[in-house]
Amino acid sequence: MANNIEVKELLDAGVHFGHLTRRWDPNMAPYIYMERNGIHIINLYKTAAKIEESSEALKKIAASGRKILFVATKKQAKEIVAEKASKANQPYITERWPGGMLTNFVTIRKAVKKMAAIDRMKKDGTFNTLSKKERLQVDRLRAKLEKNLGSISDMTRLPGALFVVDITREHIAVKEAQKLNIPIFAMVDTNSDPRQVDYLIPANDDASKSIDKVMTYVSDAIIEGLSERKASKDAPKKDAPAKAEAAAPAKAEATPAPAKTEAAPAPKAEVVVEEAAKQEEE
């Protein structure tokens, strides 16, 4: 991974441009190379080293099977982060950060389940039994949930790490992760405090080219970690037939059949419609 990080590529992408000198955070001083025309220039050799360090840590988290939640709500980062996170099969937030997304994760999961309940209503025909007004309300609720939470619908537990673009803008997400001791990885510009994150990448977090370049390195490392996890899972499966042939056949012991568990009933249409009506009033 380290060999792939070229300082010239970072330079061409404009990763070295910081903020105006009057807007700097003194804690970023170790990562600033110089000042030119009133703008701080980031030391790209340190950026490359930090990308390598962060990529290795993210690769290990991905290989362990934990999810990495990407957060970027600024206009120039939205599409890039959504694309790279999707490519690495990771959840992401690119619209408004839902307050309590991490600290009140149970409630967020309820909203995601509500979205799944509406989808079930459409499949089993319950949706068609509603009045025109009720169907409109449910559709609006579904669209709102999809916009804000659609990308985290597969996230069944808290993420193993958070990757943030612009910690100043996403300060609420950073605070929530700190409360729960979730490791924070972030692109940190010269106007932000690097002490708030566990793994920082000193870089220009305003230019789309810079964001794209750093995100490419990060997503590639995560994909590599996922590939290693898949390979380690497949290895025992390949060895299983050989071990089975070598082992002597053992008598099968009768085991009691597992007790049947009833599936949790889907929320009634009335409950979903009532929730949609509340959303309309809000």
C-alpha positions in Angstrom: 0.0 0.0 0.0 2.8 2.4 1.0 4.5 2.0 -2.4 1.4 3.1 -4.2 1.2 6.5 -2.5 2.9 9.0 -4.8 3.6 12.5 -3.4 3.4 13.8 -7.0 -0.1 12.5 -7.4 -1.1 14.2 -4.2 0.4 17.4 -5.4 -1.4 17.2 -8.7 -4.7 16.7 -6.9 -4.2 19.8 -4.8 -4.0 17.9 -1.5 -1.4 20.4 -0.2 -3.6 23.5 -0.2 -4.6 24.5 3.3 -6.8 27.4 4.5 -5.9 31.1 4.9 -3.2 31.6 7.6 -5.6 33.7 9.7 -8.0 30.7 9.9 -5.5 28.1 11.0 -5.6 25.9 14.1 -2.2 26.0 15.9 -2.4 22.3 16.6 -2.0 21.6 12.9 1.5 23.3 12.9 3.4 19.9 12.7 1.7 19.1 9.4 2.3 22.6 7.8 5.2 22.9 5.4 5.2 26.6 4.7 3.0 29.7 4.0 2.6 31.1 0.5 0.4 34.1 -0.5 -1.4 34.0 2.8 -2.3 30.3 2.5 -0.8 27.4 4.5 0.8 24.6 2.5 0.5 21.0 3.9 3.5 18.8 4.1 2.6 16.0 1.6 5.3 13.6 2.9 3.5 13.6 6.2 0.2 13.2 4.4 1.5 10.2 2.5 2.7 8.6 5.8 -0.6 9.3 7.5 -2.6 7.8 4.5 -0.4 4.7 4.8 -1.0 4.4 8.6 -4.8 5.0 8.3 -5.1 2.6 5.4 -3.4 -0.2 7.3 -5.7 0.4 10.3 -8.9 0.5 8.1 -7.8 -2.7 6.3 -7.5 -4.5 9.7 -11.0 -3.3 10.7 -12.5 -4.4 7.4 -10.7 -7.8 7.6 -12.3 -8.3 11.1 -15.8 -8.0 9.6 -16.7 -4.6 11.2 -18.3 -1.8 9.1 -16.7 1.6 8.5 -19.2 4.5 8.4 -18.3 7.3 6.0 -19.6 10.8 6.8 -19.5 13.7 4.4 -22.4 16.1 3.9 -20.6 19.0 2.1 -21.6 19.4 -1.5 -18.2 18.7 -3.1 -17.7 15.5 -1.2 -21.2 13.9 -1.3 -21.0 12.0 -4.6 -17.4 11.0 -4.2 -17.9 9.5 -0.8 -21.1 7.8 -1.8 -19.4 6.2 -4.8 -16.2 5.1 -3.0 -18.1 3.8 0.1 -20.5 1.8 -2.2 -17.6 0.4 -4.1 -16.1 -0.9 -0.8 -19.6 -2.1 0.4 -19.6 0.3 3.4 -22.4 2.4 4.9 -22.3 6.2 4.4 -24.1 9.4 5.4 -24.1 12.2 2.7 -27.3 14.0 3.6 -28.0 15.6 7.0 -26.4 13.8 9.9 -29.3 12.3 11.9 -28.9 13.4 15.5 -28.3 10.4 17.8 -27.2 8.2 14.8 -24.7 6.5 17.0 -25.7 7.4 20.6 -29.3 6.5 20.0 -28.7 3.7 17.4 -31.8 1.7 18.6 -34.2 4.5 17.5 -32.4 4.8 14.1 -32.8 1.0 13.6 -36.5 1.4 14.2 -36.7 3.9 11.4 -34.9 1.6 9.1 -37.3 -1.3 10.1 -40.2 1.0 9.3 -38.8 1.5 5.8 -38.7 -2.3 5.4 -42.3 -2.6 6.7 -43.5 -0.2 4.0 -41.7 -2.3 1.4 -43.4 -5.5 2.7 -46.8 -3.7 2.6 -46.2 -3.0 -1.1 -45.3 -6.6 -1.8 -48.2 -8.3 0.0 -50.8 -5.9 -1.4 -51.7 -4.2 1.9 -50.5 -0.9 0.4 -53.2 -1.0 -2.3 -56.0 -1.3 0.4 -55.1 2.2 1.7 -56.9 5.3 0.6 -55.2 7.6 -2.0 -54.2 10.2 0.7 -52.8 7.5 3.0 -50.8 6.0 0.1 -49.3 9.4 -0.6 -48.4 9.9 3.0 -46.7 6.5 3.2 -44.8 7.2 -0.1 -43.5 10.5 1.3 -42.4 8.9 4.5 -40.6 6.1 2.6 -38.8 8.7 0.3 -37.7 10.7 3.4 -36.4 7.6 5.1 -34.6 6.4 2.0 -32.9 9.8 1.5 -31.6 10.0 5.1 -31.1 6.4 6.0 -31.1 4.3 2.8 -27.4 3.9 2.8 -27.2 2.4 6.3 -30.1 0.0 5.9 -27.7 -3.0 6.1 -25.9 -1.7 9.2 -27.3 -3.8 12.0 -24.8 -2.8 14.7 -22.6 0.2 15.6 -19.7 0.7 13.1 -16.2 -0.4 13.9 -14.9 3.0 12.8 -15.9 6.4 11.5 -14.3 8.1 8.4 -15.1 11.8 8.3 -14.4 14.5 5.6 -14.2 17.9 7.4 -14.4 17.3 11.1 -15.4 21.0 11.7 -18.5 20.6 9.7 -19.3 17.1 11.0 -18.6 18.0 14.7 -21.8 16.3 15.9 -20.8 12.9 14.3 -17.3 13.3 15.9 -18.7 14.0 19.3 -21.0 11.0 19.2 -18.2 8.7 18.1 -16.0 10.0 20.9 -18.7 9.2 23.5 -18.9 5.6 22.3 -15.1 5.3 21.9 -15.4 4.5 18.2 -12.1 5.1 16.3 -12.3 8.2 14.2 -10.4 8.5 10.9 -10.6 11.9 9.1 -9.3 14.2 6.4 -8.2 17.2 8.5 -7.5 20.6 7.0 -5.4 23.4 8.5 -8.5 25.0 10.1 -9.4 22.0 12.3 -8.2 20.5 15.5 -6.4 17.2 14.9 -6.7 16.2 18.5 -10.3 15.3 18.0 -9.5 12.2 15.9 -7.6 9.0 16.3 -6.2 8.8 12.8 -5.8 12.0 10.9 -4.9 12.6 7.2 -3.7 16.2 6.8 -5.2 17.2 3.5 -7.3 19.7 1.6 -10.9 18.8 2.5 -12.6 21.4 0.2 -11.4 20.4 -3.3 -13.2 17.5 -5.0 -9.9 16.3 -6.6 -8.2 16.1 -3.2 -11.1 14.3 -1.6 -11.3 11.8 -4.5 -7.6 11.0 -4.3 -7.5 10.4 -0.6 -10.8 8.4 -0.7 -9.4 6.2 -3.5 -6.5 5.1 -1.3 -8.8 4.5 1.6 -11.4 2.6 -0.3 -8.8 0.4 -2.0 -7.3 -0.5 1.5 -10.8 -1.5 2.7 -11.5 -3.6 -0.4 -8.1 -5.3 0.2 -9.1 -6.1 3.8 -12.4 -7.5 2.7 -10.6 -9.7 0.1 -8.3 -11.1 2.8 -11.3 -11.8 5.0 -13.0 -13.7 2.2 -9.8 -15.7 1.4 -9.5 -16.7 5.0 -13.1 -17.9 5.1 -12.7 -19.9 1.9 -9.5 -21.7 3.0 -11.2 -23.9 5.7 -14.0 -24.8 3.3 -11.4 -26.1 0.8 -9.7 -28.2 3.5 -12.9 -29.6 4.9 -13.5 -32.4 2.2 -9.9 -33.7 2.6 -10.3 -33.9 6.4 -13.7 -35.6 6.1 -12.2 -38.4 3.9 -9.3 -39.0 6.3 -11.5 -39.1 9.4 -13.2 -42.3 10.4 -17.0 -42.2 10.1 -18.6 -41.5 13.4 -22.0 -42.6 14.6 -24.5 -39.8 14.3 -26.0 -39.0 17.6 -29.7 -38.1 17.8 -30.2 -34.5 18.7 -33.5 -32.9 19.6 -34.9 -30.7 16.9 -34.6 -27.0 17.7 -37.7 -25.4 19.0 -39.6 -23.4 16.3 -39.4 -19.7 16.8 -42.2 -17.5 15.6 -41.2 -14.6 13.4 -41.9 -11.1 14.7 -45.2 -9.8 13.2 -44.8 -7.0 10.7 -46.1 -3.6 11.8 -49.8 -3.1 10.9 -50.6 -0.7 8.0 -52.5 1.6 10.4 -49.3 2.2 12.4 -47.3 3.1 9.3 -50.0 5.4 8.0 -50.3 7.1 11.4 -46.5 7.6 11.4 -46.7 9.1 7.9 -49.4 11.4 9.0 -47.2 12.6 11.9 -44.3 13.3 9.4 -46.7 15.3 7.2 -47.7 17.5 10.2 -44.0 18.1 11.1 
